[in-house]
Amino acid sequence: MIHLKEIIQQKSKEIYQLAVDMRRDFHLHPELSGCEHRTASKISEILSQWGIEHQTGIAETGIVGLIKGGKGEGKTVGLRADMDALPLTETSGVEFESLNQGVMHACGHDMHMASLLASIKILDELKDEFYGNVKFIFQPSEEKYPGGAIQMINEGVLENPTVDCMFGMHVMPELPCGFAGFKEEKYMASTDEIYITVNGKGGHAAMPDQNIDPIVIGSQIIIALQQIVSRHALPSIPTVLTFGKFIGEGRTNITPDNVKIEGTIRTFNNEWRKEAHLLIEQIAQNTAQAFGASCTVFIDKGYPFLYNNPALTARSIEAAQEFLGKEKTKDIDLRMTAEDFAYFAEKTPSCFYRIGVGFDEEKTYNLHASNFKLNEKAMQNAIGFMVWACISELNR
């Protein structure tokens, strides 16, 4: 395996510039969730040039393919990359800024796709070195609920052959270039969207006694709901409840008839998740009623929390220490962000890990920011480790 590791390191070095070129092409031409038609066409074109069989049109724009190992029967390992971009106008200043106004790869999905493509090419070249199969999945619509993962699962991407375990990679700007980060068990939160409408009675703002003011009542509801986290959630269960939209179509002298409030709740426990939904509805409706208004609450249940299989993640950490070095393999914390890879992790043992893309001397910007940039030097190790972890698992 020492010899194989050196081969993978060399092949990762050789394909690095091609991977950068592919990543920049994806970055130039970002597409929103469910609209990844040009992206899918480009991925299919590259795979076809390499002679790698694949299926297109899964969940509309998704792609799946299989590489059969030459050493004989074995398990099937899945590798996944997400494809979609975000509705942002790019301000990063890179020379390959988005050509699509108002759309940007601000979450690293361009690097995810390019890294998986490069890894597929290396795995195809090394297929006589491993048992079993590698199933690769390019998934659309990660950024928009209900997400492409559950659609692809429903269309059978984890079957024929059955996927025995899955790997997913995501860039992490807070982590320096060359590092990989892992978290066993619960890692990323479930996410649900909250939509509240408070119905009052509008009128002249100078005659508040004749109105039922939904602005004031909506404000009271938001304040009351904060006690769900501070006074109802177990301290051992991380929970976030945040409201990001409050719309009342009044004016300085007009009290509106209603307000619309939107927010999110995120946590790591399904029973508490259900209880919190009930509390949100009860508190919002009872608060509105106490002030003479009415209230409707709709909670759109989103992605589940992401659970990293402890045994697979432990083996992945060991593989990272072998390939990158112990000093470049880090434990990382829980995240309240969400990820629809969680659907794959519900169906099969999975490891969702992070690759550091931070800069040493240049300022690092957060994911989902219009000025987000990533350190492309991270791609060589990202490609090599993906191949190494996959083959290590297949040859166990």
HUSULSUL-V87912 format. One record per residue. N is the residue number from 0. RES is the residue in one small letter. PHI is phi in degrees with one decimal (999 if undefined). Layout:
N RES PHI
N RES PHI
This chain:
0 m 999
1 i -61.5
2 h -61.7
3 l -64.4
4 k -59.4
5 e -65.7
6 i -63.8
7 i -63.4
8 q -61.2
9 q -68.3
10 k -67.2
11 s -65.2
12 k -66.4
13 e -69.2
14 i -92.5
15 y -54.2
16 q -65.9
17 l -63.0
18 a -63.8
19 v -62.3
20 d -62.1
21 m -65.0
22 r -60.9
23 r -68.3
24 d -64.7
25 f -62.1
26 h -67.4
27 l -65.5
28 h -125.1
29 p -72.2
30 e -136.9
31 l -72.9
32 s -54.5
33 g 82.3
34 c -119.2
35 e -82.3
36 h -71.2
37 r -65.9
38 t -60.9
39 a -62.7
40 s -62.3
41 k -66.1
42 i -61.0
43 s -62.2
44 e -61.1
45 i -65.1
46 l -61.5
47 s -65.9
48 q -60.1
49 w -86.7
50 g 74.1
51 i -103.2
52 e -69.1
53 h -163.3
54 q -111.0
55 t -111.8
56 g 77.3
57 i -79.7
58 a 50.5
59 e 79.2
60 t -118.7
61 g -79.4
62 i -134.8
63 v -139.2
64 g -152.2
65 l -136.8
66 i -113.3
67 k -92.2
68 g -69.1
69 g -89.8
70 k -91.0
71 g 127.5
72 e -64.1
73 g -178.9
74 k -76.7
75 t -115.1
76 v -105.4
77 g -98.1
78 l -124.6
79 r -126.3
80 a -131.3
81 d -92.1
82 m -116.5
83 d -86.8
84 a -111.8
85 l -114.0
86 p -79.7
87 l -132.9
88 t -89.7
89 e -70.0
90 t -131.0
91 s -71.8
92 g 82.6
93 v -70.1
94 e -70.8
95 f -113.0
96 e -58.5
97 s -51.8
98 l -89.2
99 n -99.8
100 q -55.4
101 g 81.7
102 v -132.1
103 m -151.5
104 h -80.9
105 a -104.6
106 c -127.1
107 g 85.7
108 h -65.1
109 d -62.2
110 m -69.7
111 h -58.8
112 m -66.2
113 a -64.3
114 s -66.8
115 l -66.4
116 l -58.1
117 a -63.3
118 s -64.8
119 i -60.8
120 k -62.0
121 i -66.1
122 l -62.1
123 d -64.9
124 e -69.1
125 l -107.0
126 k -63.2
127 d -76.1
128 e -99.6
129 f -142.0
130 y -88.0
131 g 73.8
132 n -137.8
133 v -113.8
134 k -104.6
135 f -105.2
136 i -131.6
137 f -101.7
138 q -107.1
139 p -81.4
140 s 57.8
141 e -73.3
142 e -83.8
143 k -133.6
144 y -62.2
145 p -83.2
146 g 85.5
147 g -80.5
148 a -61.2
149 i -66.3
150 q -66.8
151 m -67.7
152 i -61.7
153 n -64.4
154 e -92.2
155 g 95.3
156 v -68.9
157 l -93.3
158 e -119.6
159 n 51.9
160 p -85.1
161 t -66.2
162 v -79.2
163 d -86.3
164 c -162.6
165 m -133.0
166 f -119.7
167 g -133.2
168 m -114.9
169 h -143.4
170 v -69.8
171 m -142.4
172 p -66.6
173 e -72.2
174 l -98.7
175 p -63.5
176 c -58.2
177 g 96.7
178 f -101.4
179 a -127.4
180 g -121.7
181 f -137.1
182 k -142.5
183 e -74.2
184 e 63.3
185 k -64.4
186 y -127.6
187 m -123.4
188 a -79.9
189 s -68.9
190 t -141.8
191 d -129.0
192 e -99.0
193 i -112.5
194 y -126.5
195 i -121.2
196 t -119.8
197 v -102.0
198 n -104.1
199 g -114.4
200 k -140.1
201 g -80.0
202 g 168.0
203 h -71.6
204 a -66.3
205 a -83.0
206 m -126.1
207 p -62.5
208 d -66.7
209 q -95.0
210 n -112.6
211 i -118.5
212 d -79.6
213 p -71.2
214 i -64.8
215 v -64.8
216 i -65.7
217 g -61.5
218 s -64.3
219 q -62.8
220 i -63.5
221 i -60.8
222 i -62.9
223 a -63.9
224 l -67.5
225 q -63.2
226 q -73.9
227 i -61.6
228 v -76.1
229 s -76.9
230 r -127.6
231 h -118.8
232 a -72.5
233 l -63.6
234 p -58.7
235 s -81.5
236 i -112.6
237 p -57.2
238 t -143.2
239 v -126.2
240 l -128.0
241 t -135.4
242 f -112.0
243 g -114.8
244 k -144.8
245 f -142.2
246 i -117.2
247 g -127.9
248 e -83.1
249 g -107.5
250 r -143.4
251 t -59.5
252 n -118.3
253 i -130.8
254 t -88.7
255 p -75.4
256 d -75.2
257 n -151.3
258 v -129.7
259 k -118.6
260 i -123.1
261 e -131.8
262 g -159.6
263 t -141.1
264 i -124.5
265 r -135.7
266 t -160.6
267 f -132.5
268 n -143.1
269 n -68.7
270 e -66.4
271 w -65.5
272 r -57.2
273 k -64.5
274 e -63.1
275 a -63.0
276 h -60.2
277 l -64.1
278 l -63.4
279 i -58.4
280 e -64.1
281 q -65.4
282 i -65.1
283 a -63.7
284 q -69.6
285 n -67.7
286 t -65.2
287 a -61.0
288 q -62.6
289 a -62.0
290 f -105.0
291 g 85.9
292 a -108.4
293 s -121.3
294 c -150.6
295 t -114.1
296 v -128.7
297 f -125.9
298 i -114.2
299 d -89.8
300 k -71.8
301 g -103.9
302 y -66.0
303 p -73.4
304 f -72.7
305 l -93.3
306 y -115.2
307 n -89.2
308 n -56.9
309 p -59.2
310 a -67.5
311 l -64.5
312 t -65.6
313 a -61.6
314 r -67.2
315 s -67.5
316 i -61.7
317 e -61.3
318 a -63.9
319 a -65.6
320 q -63.3
321 e -68.1
322 f -87.5
323 l -99.1
324 g 109.2
325 k -60.3
326 e -71.4
327 k -103.9
328 t -114.9
329 k -120.3
330 d -81.3
331 i -122.5
332 d -91.1
333 l -54.1
334 r -124.8
335 m -86.9
336 t -73.2
337 a -120.2
338 e -157.7
339 d -79.7
340 f -57.8
341 a -55.8
342 y -65.9
343 f -63.8
344 a -66.3
345 e -72.5
346 k -94.2
347 t -150.8
348 p -53.3
349 s -139.4
350 c -135.2
351 f -106.9
352 y -122.7
353 r -115.6
354 i -114.6
355 g -70.0
356 v -128.5
357 g -73.7
358 f -100.7
359 d -77.4
360 e -112.6
361 e -95.7
362 k -63.5
363 t -100.7
364 y -109.7
365 n -72.7
366 l -58.9
367 h 66.8
368 a -103.6
369 s -67.6
370 n -105.3
371 f -62.2
372 k -135.8
373 l -124.3
374 n -83.9
375 e -65.7
376 k -61.9
377 a -67.9
378 m -66.9
379 q -60.8
380 n -68.8
381 a -61.4
382 i -66.3
383 g -61.0
384 f -67.7
385 m -59.3
386 v -65.1
387 w -62.5
388 a -63.6
389 c -64.8
390 i -67.1
391 s -59.4
392 e -70.8
393 l -66.3
394 n -94.0
395 r -60.7
